[in-house]
């Protein structure tokens, strides 16, 4: 009887220890996520120095770096990247730090991620690049940065059948901001002839919408291509 009680006691203690260890691990991760959300740089730095996982994710699979990117927190992002954070790690909806920063117009974050392993073959939930939504939203500085980056897939076509140029025309409003976006893409050597899924080109769309500034840029590019 005494032996049975001893075995049960040992089993109970081991179970408690296992539960404690599991809880501690989760608590550490949650604390690190909260520290990033609260911009507690010193806390995050200390945890990383102790060996915390820099690619820790929350319940939505958002990495620490993606959480920092959501807040356009450049200093936190620099800290995380310095410790090896993956700039291409995607969450449940396929956002990555690089893709999100590009779509949001966070130019300094985009620069940081380009310098630290940003991949051009990782796409968002629309099978789009960082450039395409940047063009849609008129984030001129990001558009210039990405369009001028060597090897960047400027003519990538997303799931909707649209390039960055097409998206700037179809989802922009034809104002001067979008004229600049289109001019930037043209200057970077984009293919102005790629049509949408209905066979309609960006120039045709620009004309039908009365976007004279954009149409002028594309017409000039077309003439230059023919000469």
C-alpha positions in Angstrom: 0.0 0.0 0.0 2.9 2.3 0.9 4.6 1.5 -2.4 1.4 2.4 -4.3 1.1 5.7 -2.5 4.7 6.5 -3.3 4.3 5.8 -7.0 1.1 7.9 -7.2 2.9 10.8 -5.4 5.8 10.7 -7.8 3.4 10.6 -10.8 1.5 13.5 -9.4 4.6 15.6 -8.8 5.9 14.9 -12.3 2.6 15.9 -13.8 2.6 19.1 -11.9 6.2 19.9 -13.0 5.3 19.2 -16.7 2.3 21.5 -16.4 4.4 24.2 -14.8 7.1 24.0 -17.5 4.4 24.2 -20.3 2.8 27.2 -18.7 6.1 28.9 -18.3 6.9 28.4 -21.9 3.6 29.9 -23.1 3.8 32.7 -20.6 7.2 33.7 -22.0 5.9 33.8 -25.5 2.8 35.8 -24.5 5.0 38.2 -22.6 7.3 38.7 -25.6 4.3 39.4 -27.9 2.9 41.9 -25.4 6.3 43.5 -25.0 6.5 44.1 -28.8 2.9 45.4 -28.9 3.7 47.8 -26.1 7.0 48.9 -27.7 9.1 47.7 -24.7 12.4 47.6 -26.5 14.5 46.9 -23.4 12.3 44.0 -22.4 12.4 42.5 -25.9 16.1 42.9 -26.2 16.6 41.2 -22.8 14.4 38.3 -23.8 16.2 37.8 -27.1 19.5 37.9 -25.4 18.4 35.1 -23.1 17.5 33.0 -26.2 13.9 33.7 -26.8 12.5 32.7 -30.2 12.7 35.8 -32.4 10.1 34.3 -34.7 7.5 33.7 -31.9 4.0 34.1 -33.3 0.6 34.9 -31.8 -2.7 33.0 -32.3 -3.1 34.5 -35.8 0.4 33.3 -36.7 1.6 36.9 -36.7 5.3 37.0 -36.0 6.9 39.5 -33.6 8.2 41.3 -36.7 4.8 41.4 -38.4 3.3 42.9 -35.2 6.0 45.5 -35.2 5.3 46.2 -38.9 1.6 46.7 -38.2 2.7 49.6 -35.9 5.3 50.9 -38.4 7.7 50.4 -35.5 11.1 50.8 -37.1 13.2 50.6 -34.0 11.5 47.4 -32.8 11.8 46.0 -36.3 15.6 46.8 -36.4 16.0 45.0 -33.1 14.2 41.9 -34.2 15.9 41.8 -37.6 19.3 42.1 -35.9 18.4 38.9 -34.0 17.5 37.1 -37.2 13.7 37.7 -37.5 12.3 36.3 -40.8 11.0 39.2 -42.9 9.1 36.7 -45.1 7.3 34.8 -42.4 3.5 34.8 -43.3 0.5 34.8 -41.0 -2.9 33.1 -41.4 -3.9 35.5 -44.2 -0.5 35.4 -45.9 0.8 38.8 -44.8 4.5 38.9 -44.1 6.4 41.8 -42.7 7.8 42.7 -46.1 4.4 42.4 -47.9 2.6 44.3 -45.2 5.1 47.1 -45.1 4.9 47.5 -48.9 1.1 47.5 -49.0 1.0 50.1 -46.1 3.5 52.5 -47.6 6.1 52.1 -44.8 9.1 53.0 -46.8 11.8 52.7 -44.1 10.5 49.2 -43.1 10.6 48.2 -46.8 14.2 49.4 -47.0 15.1 47.4 -43.9 13.5 44.2 -45.2 15.1 44.5 -48.6 18.4 44.7 -46.9 17.6 41.6 -44.8 16.4 38.9 -47.1 13.1 40.0 -48.5 12.0 37.4 -51.1 10.3 38.4 -54.3 8.6 35.0 -54.8 6.4 35.1 -51.6 3.0 36.5 -52.4 -0.1 37.7 -50.5 -3.5 36.1 -50.4 -4.3 37.6 -53.8 -1.1 36.1 -55.2 0.2 39.7 -55.3 3.6 41.3 -54.6 4.4 44.1 -52.2 4.4 46.5 -55.2 0.9 45.8 -56.5 -1.0 47.1 -53.4 1.5 49.9 -53.1 0.5 51.1 -56.6 -3.2 50.7 -55.8 -2.9 52.9 -52.7 -0.6 55.5 -54.3 2.4 54.9 -52.0 4.8 56.7 -54.3 8.0 56.3 -52.3 7.5 52.6 -51.9 6.7 52.3 -55.6 9.9 54.1 -56.5 11.9 51.9 -54.1 10.6 48.6 -55.3 10.4 49.5 -59.0 14.0 50.4 -58.9 15.2 47.4 -57.0 17.3 45.1 -59.2 15.5 41.8 -59.9 12.1 42.9 -58.6 9.2 41.3 -60.5 7.6 44.6 -61.7 5.3 42.8 -64.2 4.1 40.1 -61.8 0.4 39.2 -62.4 -1.8 38.6 -59.4 -4.8 36.2 -59.1 -7.1 38.9 -60.5 -5.1 39.0 -63.6 -3.6 42.5 -62.8 -0.1 43.8 -62.9 1.0 46.7 -60.6 0.4 49.0 -63.6 -3.1 47.7 -64.1 -3.9 48.0 -60.5 -2.8 51.6 -60.4 -5.2 52.4 -63.2 -8.2 50.2 -62.2 -8.1 50.9 -58.5 -6.6 54.4 -58.5 -8.5 57.6 -59.2 -6.4 59.0 -62.0 -5.1 61.9 -60.0 -1.6 63.3 -60.1 -0.5 60.8 -57.5 -1.4 57.9 -59.7 0.1 59.6 -62.8 3.4 59.6 -60.8 3.0 55.9 -59.9 2.4 55.0 -63.6 5.3 57.2 -64.7 7.6 55.5 -62.2 6.6 52.0 -63.4 7.1 53.1 -67.0 10.5 54.6 -66.3 11.4 51.3 -64.5 10.6 49.4 -67.7 7.3 47.8 -67.0 5.5 46.1 -69.8 2.6 48.4 -70.7 1.0 45.8 -73.1 0.0 43.2 -70.6 -3.8 43.1 -70.6 -6.2 42.0 -67.9 -8.2 38.8 -68.1 -10.6 40.4 -70.5 -7.8 41.4 -72.9 -8.0 45.1 -72.1 -4.8 47.0 -71.6 -4.0 49.6 -69.0 -4.0 52.3 -71.7 -7.5 51.3 -72.8 -8.8 51.4 -69.2 -7.2 54.8 -68.7 -8.8 56.2 -71.8 -12.3 54.8 -70.9 -12.1 56.3 -67.4 -11.0 59.7 -68.6 -7.6 59.5 -66.9 -5.9 61.8 -69.4 -2.7 62.2 -67.4 -2.1 58.4 -67.1 -3.2 57.9 -70.7 -0.7 60.5 -71.9 2.2 58.7 -70.0 1.2 55.4 -71.5 0.7 56.8 -75.0 4.2 58.3 -74.9 5.6 55.0 -73.7 3.9 53.2 -76.5 5.3 55.6 -79.1 8.8 55.2 -77.6 8.5 51.5 -77.8 7.5 51.6 -81.5 10.3 54.0 -82.5 
